Amino acid sequence: MKQISTPEEARRLARTILSDIVLYNAAKVKEGIEKDSLFEVLSDELAEGRKYYDNMVAPALRGDTNFFNEAVIDVLLKQGGKHKSDIW
């Protein structure tokens, strides 16, 4: 399979992965935001998403960018921001 080699495609993939994590783990997202344990609660899902992203995106592009981490903030935290939280 051909690896993703453009920043636009890498950014889109990262956002899609994080959107899926939010969609399929809504209860965990809510719990993690409300209890300030988001990264612990979703550690397995985030690790799996990161592994998939790394396998799909060309190494040269991964080294120059941080699209996956940007998507964690842009998608996971912003979409989850509707939940009550003392810190988010």
MIKEDREN-149173 format. One record per residue: residue in three letters; residue number from 1; x, y, z of N, C-alpha, C, O, CB in turn. Coordinates in steps of 0.2 Angstrom, whole numbers, plus 5000, padded with zeros to 4 digits. Atoms other than C-alpha are relative to their C-alpha. Glycine has a CB too. Example, Ala and Ser with C-alpha at 12.3 -4.5 7.8 and 13.67 -1.06 7.14 Angstrom:
<pts>
PT,ala,1,5004,4994,5000,5062,4978,5039,5004,5006,5000,5009,5005,5003,4995,5000,5006
PT,ser,2,4996,4994,4999,5068,4995,5036,4996,5005,5003,4999,5011,5004,5002,5002,4993
</pts>
This chain:
<pts>
PT,met,1,5004,4994,5000,5000,5000,5000,5004,5006,5000,5009,5007,5004,4995,5000,5006
PT,lys,2,4997,4994,5001,5006,5017,4995,4999,5004,5007,4994,5005,5009,4998,5004,4994
PT,gln,3,5001,4996,4994,5010,5028,5010,4999,5007,4998,5000,5010,4993,5007,5000,5004
PT,ile,4,5002,4993,5001,5003,5046,5012,5007,5004,5000,5011,5003,5004,4995,5002,5006
PT,ser,5,4994,4996,5000,5016,5059,5007,4999,5007,4999,5004,5011,4998,5004,4997,4994
PT,thr,6,5001,4993,5000,5008,5075,5007,4997,5003,5007,4993,4999,5010,4994,5002,4995
PT,pro,7,5003,4998,4993,5004,5086,5023,4993,5000,5000,4990,4999,5005,5003,5007,5001
PT,glu,8,5007,5000,5000,4986,5088,5018,4997,4994,5001,4992,4993,5005,4997,5003,4993
PT,glu,9,5003,5007,4999,4983,5070,5017,5002,4997,5007,4997,4994,5010,5003,4995,4995
PT,ala,10,4998,5002,4994,4993,5067,5033,4995,5003,5006,4993,5000,5010,5007,5001,5002
PT,arg,11,5004,4996,4996,4983,5080,5042,4992,4997,5000,4989,4996,5006,4999,5008,4998
PT,arg,12,5007,5003,5000,4966,5073,5036,5000,4993,5003,4995,4992,5006,4998,5000,4992
PT,leu,13,5000,5007,4997,4971,5055,5041,5000,5001,5008,4996,4998,5011,5006,4996,4998
PT,ala,14,4999,4999,4992,4976,5061,5059,4993,5002,5002,4991,5000,5008,5005,5005,5001
PT,arg,15,5007,4998,4997,4959,5070,5061,4995,4995,4999,4991,4994,5003,4998,5007,4995
PT,thr,16,5005,5006,5001,4949,5055,5054,5001,4995,5006,4997,4993,5009,5001,4997,4993
PT,ile,17,4999,5005,4995,4958,5044,5066,4997,5002,5007,4994,4999,5011,5008,4998,5001
PT,leu,18,5003,4998,4994,4954,5055,5081,4993,5001,5000,4990,5000,5005,5003,5007,5001
PT,ser,19,5008,5000,5001,4936,5058,5075,4997,4993,5002,4992,4993,5005,4998,5002,4993
PT,asp,20,5002,5007,4999,4934,5039,5075,5001,4998,5008,4996,4995,5011,5004,4995,4996
PT,ile,21,4999,5001,4993,4941,5038,5093,4995,5003,5004,4992,5000,5008,5007,5002,5002
PT,val,22,5005,4996,4996,4929,5051,5099,4993,4997,4999,4990,4996,5004,5000,5007,4998
PT,leu,23,5006,5003,5002,4915,5043,5090,4998,4993,5003,4993,4992,5006,4999,4999,4992
PT,tyr,24,5000,5007,4997,4918,5025,5096,5001,5000,5007,5000,4994,5010,5004,4996,4996
PT,asn,25,4998,5000,4993,4923,5030,5114,4997,5006,5003,5001,5009,5008,5008,5000,5001
PT,ala,26,5003,4994,4998,4911,5044,5118,5000,5000,5008,5001,5005,5011,4993,5001,4998
PT,ala,27,5000,5001,4993,4909,5037,5136,5007,5001,5003,5007,5005,5009,4997,4994,5002
PT,lys,28,4994,5000,4997,4927,5036,5139,5003,5008,4999,5006,5010,5004,5005,4996,4996
PT,val,29,4998,4993,5001,4930,5054,5132,4997,5004,5005,5000,5008,5008,4998,5002,4993
PT,lys,30,5003,4996,4995,4917,5061,5143,5003,4999,5007,5004,5003,5011,4992,4998,5000
PT,glu,31,4997,5001,4993,4924,5052,5159,5007,5003,5000,5008,5006,5005,5000,4992,5000
PT,gly,32,4993,4997,5000,4942,5057,5154,5000,5007,5001,5004,5010,5005,5003,4998,4994
PT,ile,33,5000,4993,5000,4938,5075,5152,4997,5002,5007,5000,5006,5010,4995,5003,4995
PT,glu,34,5003,4998,4993,4927,5076,5168,5004,4998,5006,5004,5002,5011,4993,4996,5001
PT,lys,35,4996,5002,4994,4939,5067,5179,5008,5001,4999,5012,4999,5003,5000,4992,5001
PT,asp,36,4993,4998,5002,4955,5074,5171,5005,4994,4999,5010,4994,5002,5003,5005,5005
PT,ser,37,4996,5006,5001,4961,5057,5166,5000,4998,4992,5000,4992,4991,4998,4994,5004
PT,leu,38,5001,5002,5007,4958,5058,5147,5005,4996,4997,5004,4991,4993,4999,5007,4996
PT,phe,39,4995,5004,5004,4975,5052,5141,5001,4993,5003,5004,4989,5000,5006,5004,5001
PT,glu,40,5000,5007,4997,4975,5038,5154,4994,4995,4997,4996,4990,4996,5000,5001,5007
PT,val,41,5005,5004,5002,4958,5032,5149,5000,4998,4993,4998,4993,4991,4993,5005,5001
PT,leu,42,5000,5001,5007,4961,5033,5131,5007,4998,4997,5009,4998,4991,4998,5006,4996
PT,ser,43,4993,5002,5002,4979,5027,5131,5001,4995,4995,5005,4995,4990,5004,4998,5006
PT,asp,44,5000,5005,5005,4976,5011,5122,4998,5002,4993,5001,5001,4988,4996,4994,5002
PT,glu,45,5003,4998,5007,4965,5019,5108,5005,5005,4997,5006,5005,4991,4994,5004,5002
PT,leu,46,4995,4995,5003,4978,5034,5106,5006,4996,4997,5009,4998,4992,5002,5005,5005
PT,ala,47,4994,5004,5002,4992,5021,5105,4999,4997,4993,5003,4997,4989,5003,4995,5005
PT,glu,48,5002,5004,5006,4983,5011,5092,4999,5005,4994,5001,5004,4988,4993,4996,5001
PT,gly,49,5001,4995,5005,4978,5027,5082,5007,5003,4998,5008,5003,4992,4996,5006,5003
PT,arg,50,4994,4998,5001,4996,5033,5083,5004,4995,4995,5007,4997,4990,5004,5002,5006
PT,lys,51,4996,5006,5004,5003,5016,5076,4997,5000,4993,5001,4999,4988,4999,4993,5004
PT,tyr,52,5003,5000,5006,4990,5016,5062,5003,5006,4996,5005,5006,4990,4993,5000,5000
PT,tyr,53,4998,4994,5003,4995,5034,5058,5007,4999,4997,5009,5001,4992,4999,5006,5004
PT,asp,54,4993,5001,5002,5014,5030,5058,5001,4995,4994,5005,4996,4990,5004,4998,5006
PT,asn,55,4999,5005,5005,5011,5015,5047,4998,5003,4993,5000,5001,4988,4996,4994,5001
PT,met,56,5003,4998,5006,5001,5025,5034,5004,5006,4997,5003,5008,4991,4993,5002,5001
PT,val,57,4996,4994,5002,5012,5041,5033,5007,4999,4999,5010,4996,5003,4998,5006,5005
PT,ala,58,4993,5000,5001,5029,5042,5025,5004,5002,5005,5003,5008,5008,5001,5003,4993
PT,pro,59,4996,4998,4995,5043,5043,5037,5003,5007,5000,5003,5010,5005,5006,4995,5001
PT,ala,60,4997,4993,5001,5050,5059,5030,4995,5005,5002,4997,5010,5005,5002,5001,4993
PT,leu,61,5006,4996,4999,5033,5067,5032,4999,5000,5008,4998,5006,5011,4994,4999,4997
PT,arg,62,5001,5000,4993,5031,5061,5050,5006,5004,5004,5004,5006,5009,5000,4992,5002
PT,gly,63,4995,4997,4997,5048,5068,5055,5000,5007,5000,5002,5011,5005,5007,4998,4997
PT,asp,64,5000,4993,5000,5044,5085,5050,4993,5003,5003,4993,5009,5003,5000,5002,4992
PT,thr,65,5007,4997,4998,5026,5087,5056,4998,4996,5007,5001,4991,5009,4995,4998,4995
PT,asn,66,5003,5003,4994,5016,5083,5072,4992,5000,4999,4988,5002,5003,5002,5004,5006
PT,phe,67,5007,5000,5002,4999,5081,5063,4995,4996,5005,4990,4998,5007,4998,4998,4993
PT,phe,68,5004,5005,4995,4993,5067,5075,4999,5004,5007,4993,5004,5009,5004,4994,5001
PT,asn,69,5001,4996,4993,4996,5078,5091,4996,5006,4999,4992,5007,5003,5007,5002,5002
PT,glu,70,5004,4994,5001,4988,5093,5083,4993,4997,5000,4988,5001,5002,5002,5003,4993
PT,ala,71,5006,5002,5001,4973,5082,5079,4997,4998,5007,4991,4998,5009,4999,4994,4996
PT,val,72,5003,5002,4993,4972,5076,5098,4997,5006,5003,4992,5006,5006,5006,4997,5004
PT,ile,73,5003,4994,4997,4970,5094,5103,4994,5002,4996,4989,5004,4999,5005,5006,5000
PT,asp,74,5005,4997,5004,4959,5100,5088,4994,4996,5000,4988,4998,5000,5002,5001,4993
PT,val,75,5005,5004,5001,4948,5085,5087,4997,4997,5007,4992,4998,5009,5001,4994,4996
PT,leu,76,5002,5003,4994,4948,5076,5104,4998,5005,5005,4993,5004,5008,5006,4996,5003
PT,leu,77,5001,4996,4995,4949,5090,5116,4994,5005,4998,4990,5007,5002,5006,5004,5002
PT,lys,78,5005,4995,5002,4938,5103,5106,4993,4996,5000,4988,4999,5002,5002,5003,4994
PT,gln,79,5007,5003,5001,4924,5090,5102,4998,4998,5007,4992,4998,5009,5001,4994,4996
PT,gly,80,5002,5002,4993,4925,5084,5120,4999,5006,5005,4997,5005,5010,5005,4996,5003
PT,gly,81,5000,4994,4996,4925,5102,5127,4993,5001,5002,4992,5005,5006,5002,5005,4996
PT,lys,82,5007,4998,4997,4906,5101,5129,4998,4996,5006,4993,4997,5009,4995,4997,4994
PT,his,83,5001,5004,4994,4908,5090,5144,5003,5005,5006,5008,5009,5005,5004,4993,5000
PT,lys,84,4998,4996,4995,4910,5098,5161,5007,4998,5003,5008,4992,5004,4995,5000,5006
PT,ser,85,4993,5001,4998,4928,5100,5167,5002,5006,5004,5001,5012,5002,5004,4998,4994
PT,asp,86,4997,4995,4997,4937,5110,5179,5006,5003,4997,5008,5009,4998,5002,4998,5007
PT,ile,87,4994,4997,5004,4953,5112,5168,4999,5001,4993,5003,5005,4990,5005,4995,5002
PT,trp,88,5001,4999,5008,4947,5110,5150,4995,5005,4999,4993,5006,4993,4998,4993,4997
</pts>
